[in-house]
Amino acid sequence: MEFIRSEDIKGLANPGVVSRQLLNPDNSTSERVTITEVHLEIGAVQPRHTHDASEQIWYATKGCGKLLLADDKEMEFRAGDVVRFADKDVHGLKNDGDSEFVYISVTAPPIHFGYAYKGA
């Protein structure tokens, strides 16, 4: 069993975005998943990107925004919605709502997301 205390959860940050690394290679021996809680301030953007060998599932828990997809497509994403991205699917997020946007991300197999954050 692994038990992770709240004070041991590291936050990674970019302008307007904080990603709380709930379960990741730094605090867990899991070889199956990474779990993060991501907070975006109003107007914040996570640019379009892909993951070559991992799928992601996002569960929106607060706010509304736009998924940034391939071919410059966008799709509404709001609290209660779930989206799954397969390996290599283009995805990103823009908080164009009027409050903080929060989602939980489950990534399998695990990824260490430090490379994507300036504050890592």
C-alpha positions, 0 to 999 in steps of 0.5 A: 500500500502507498499513502501520500500525505497532502504535504507530499503532493508537489505542484508544478506551475506555468503562468495561470496553471498549477498541476498538483501531482497527486500520484506520479513517479516522484511519490509513487511506485505505480507503473500504471497511472499518473493522477494530477489535479489541474487548476487553470485561472481565467484566461489560462491556456494549456497549448495543444500537445500530444503524448506518444505512448500514453492515453489520458482521461480528464474529468472536469470538476469545476468551471467551463472551458474549451478543449483545443483539438487537432486541426484548430478545432475546439469543443466545450468542456465543463464540470461533470464532463469526461474526455479520453485522449488516445496516444498521439491525440492532439489536446489542450485546454483554454479557460474561457469561462468566468471562474477557475477551471479544475480537472483531474487527469489520469494518464496511463502509463505514467508520465513525469510531467516536470518537462512541461512546467517552468516551475518544475 
